[in-house]
C-alpha cells in the first residue's frame, strides 16, 4: 500500500476475544491532495503476547515498517487504557533509534 499523503494518523485498540486471545486493530487516517479524508483498516489480527504498552509498541512498529509508514506517523488516538501512555513512550524510543527529533540534525530540503 502506498499513501500519497505526507502524514498519517493511527486509531488503535485491543480487545480480548472470548477464547482469551487479544485482537489488535489499527485504522490509518490521512487527507488526500484534494483535502478529502480517507481511512482504512490497516491491521486487524491476533496480538502476539500480552497487551502491555511495550508489546503494543513493538507490534505498532512492525505495522509501521510493513507499510513503510515510519516517517509519516504524526498522531495516535486510542481509548483511555492505562497501557496507552506506555505504548507511546516505547514507540517513541523504538523510532528514535532510526530518527532524530533534533531539527538541526534532520535532513532539510532547504539545505544546499
N, C-alpha and C positions, 0 to 999 in steps of 0.2 A: 504494500500500500504506500503510495506517495501522496502526501498532502502538499498542496501548493502554498499553504499558509506558512508564514514565518514562525508563528507561535501556536501552541495548543494548550488546552487545559484538560485536566482529568477530573472526572467524578468517579469515586470508587467506594466499594462496600464489601463486607464479608458477611455471609450467612452460614449458619450451622444447619446442615441438612438433617432430616430425620434419622439417617444412618450414622450420624455423628461426624461426618466429614464436613470440612469447611469449603464453601464455594466463594470464589473471589471474582468480582466483576469490575471492569474498568470501562467507562464510556469516555471517548475523546471528543472534545468540542473545539471548533475552530470557526473562523469567519473567512468567507471567500473574498476574492479581489473585488467582487461586486457587493460586498458587505452583507452577504446572506449567511445566517447562522447555520452551521452544519454540526451533526453529531452522529456517531456510530458506536455500537458496542465493539470495543477493540479486543477485549479479552473477557471470557467467561468460562471458568473451569475450576477444577479442584485445586485448593491451596495445598502445596506441599508443606507438611509440618504444621506447627501451631499457628495461631493468629496473633502472634506478638508483633509489635511495631517493627522490630528488627527483621523478622521474617517477611513481613509485608513490604518493607523497603527493598529487600533483595528481589522479591517477586515483581515489584513495580519496575525496578531497574531492568530486570530480564525483559519485561514487556517493552520498555522504552528502547532497549537495544534491538529487540526483534524487529521493531518497526522503524528503527533509525530516527527516533524522536528525542534523543538525549539533549540535543541543543535547542529543542523547540518548547519544552515544557516550562510554563510560567506560573501555573497555579494547580492546586489540588483541592477539590471540595469533597468532604466526607461528612459523616454524621458526627455526633458528639462522643464517639467511643474513646475511651481513655488511651487506647494504643495509637491513635492518630498523630499526636504530637511526636511520639517516639518514631513512628513511621517517617514523618517529615524530617526530623533531625538526622536519622540514619540515612535516608535517601540523599540528603544534602551532603553528608560525609562521603557516601559512595560516589556521588557525582563529582565532588571536589577533587577526587583522585585524578580525574581527567580534565577538569575545567577549573578556571580561576574566577574569583569574584573581584579581583583587583583590576579595576578599569585601566590602570596604566600598563598592565601586562597583557590585556586582552588584544586580540587582533582587531585592528580598526581599519575599515575601508578607506579612511581618510589619511592613513599613513602613507608616505611616499614609498 
